[in-house]
């Protein structure tokens, strides 16, 4: 068992290790140069987990109340040693804080049955993209590769059907936005 596991946002200092974990975790199916990892860091939020060394990575992005997760890899020698669970849970917490309805986990079609079993144990279910609600389907279709397996996990019981209202800075009270007049004033 891994002790004192930390989960944190990835940084430029993690480029080489993310590239290495991606290659080894995918059993060579995905290889990234550190410069490609840097490009992904600008487009996606990446989180890493580990002790003194990074051992797991996941990229994610929130769009239209949908959290899309990809590039979830754990260094093979520490797979099944409680590195991946805290990493996925942290991203789910972040997604819930943004009022995301669902987490879409895009998994390489060549993933092992053990990986799929792991995701199912964490509440993810294999989902047919064509049967998703429109917003979820659009996000999946935008990011899914042809051989990806799509797994979903509901993060909210009810779908968001009205605009989410912003919180004010100090007191935490809800700020209701009124309609703007044509000149842009409230």
N, C-alpha and C positions, 0 to 999 in steps of 0.2 A: 504494500500500500504506500502511496505517495503521501508524505507529510508536509504540512504547511504550504499547501498549494495556494498560489496567488493567481487571480484573474485580473487582467488589466488591458487597457487599450494598447494596441500595437503602435510602435514608433519606428522611425527610420533605423534605429539601432537593431531592429528585429528582421530586416530585409533578408539577410542571408539565411537565418534560421527558419524563417517562414518558407523560403524557397526549398530548403532542405526537407522540412517536415512535409510539405506538399508533395514533393517527389517520392519520398519514402512512404508516406502515408497512403499515397495512391498506387503504390507498388509500380512506380515508373510511368503510369498512364498520363500523369500531368507533370510537366517540367516547366518551371518558371525561372527566368533569370531575375536576379534581384531588381533590375530596372523595371521589369514587368510587375513585380510585387509593389514597387514604389508607385507605379501608375494606378494600381488597384487601391492603394491606400488613399489616393485622392478621390476615388469614386465611391468606395465602400468603407464602412466602419469595420475595422478588424480588431478582434480581441485575441489575446494569447493567454495561455495558462501554463504554469510550471512552478518549480521551486527555484533553485538557483539557475536553472536553464529552462528555456521555453520548450514545452513538450506538446502543446496543442494550439490550434489556430482555427478561427472561423471568421468569415466575412459576412457582413449583413448590411441591409439598407431598408429603410421604411418608406413606402410609397402608398398613398391612399389607404391608410390604416392596415396595410399588409406589410409584415416583416418578411423579407426574402433573405434566406440564409444560404450561403454557398461556401465552397472551399473549406469545409469542415474536415480537418485531418488531425490525427494524433500520431505522434512518433511511435512506430510499431513496437519497440520494446516495452513501452508503458501503456499500450492499449489494454483495456479492461482493468485498469488500475486507478480508476476514479479521477482521471484527468479531463475527460470529455464532458461528463455530467455537469460539473460546476461551470464549465465554459458555455454550454448550451443554456443552462438556467440563467446565467448572467445576461446573455443576449435576450432571453425571453423577458426578464425583468425590465431591461431597457426598452424593449418593444411595448410592454404593457404601460410603461410610464408615458409613452407616446400615443396611447390609446389604440394600439394595433389590435385588430380583431383576430388575426390568424398569423401563425408563423408558417411560411412555406420553406421547406428544407429541400434544396435541390441536391440530389445525390447522384454521383457517377453510376451509370448503369452497370459498371463492372464491379461494384462494391460487393463485399462478401455478405453471405447470409447472416453472419454474426453482427455486422454493422447494421443491417436492416433490423435485426432482432433488438439491438441496443436502442435504436430510434423508437421502435414500437414500445419498448419498456418505459420510455420517457414520454409516452403519449402521442407520438406521431403515427399517422395512418397513411398508407399509400392511397393516393387520390388521383382519379382520372381528371386531367385538366379540363376536358370538355364538359364535365359535370359541375365545375366550380361556378360560384357567382361571378358576374361579369368583372368586377374590380379585381378579384383574386386571380381570375383566369388571365386578365391582361398583364398583371405583374409576372405570373408564371411564364407566359408566352414571351415576354420581353427578355427574360433572363435564362430560360431553360435551354440547354443544349439538346441536340436530337436524341442522344442516348440517356439523358438524365431521368432518374426516377423522382417523382414529386411526392413528398410526404407533407402532410399538414397537421397542425395542432391548433385547436381553438384557444385563443388567449382571453377572449371575452365571451360571456354567455350570449349577449345580444349584439347585433351588428350596430354600428354607428349610422344613424339615419338622419342626423341633424348636425350642423356645424358644432365642433367642440369649441367651447368658450375659453378664452385665455385667462390665466391667473395673473393678478397684479403682483408686483415684486415684493413689497414688505408685508402686507397684512394677509395675503393669501385669499382675499375676497375675489369673487368672480366679477370680471368686467364684461358687461354686456355691450356688444357692438351694435350701434344703430345703423340705419341705412344712410349712405352718403348722398348728399345732394349733388346735382350735376357739376357744381363748381368744386367738388371734393371736400366740402366742409360737412360736419356732422349736424 
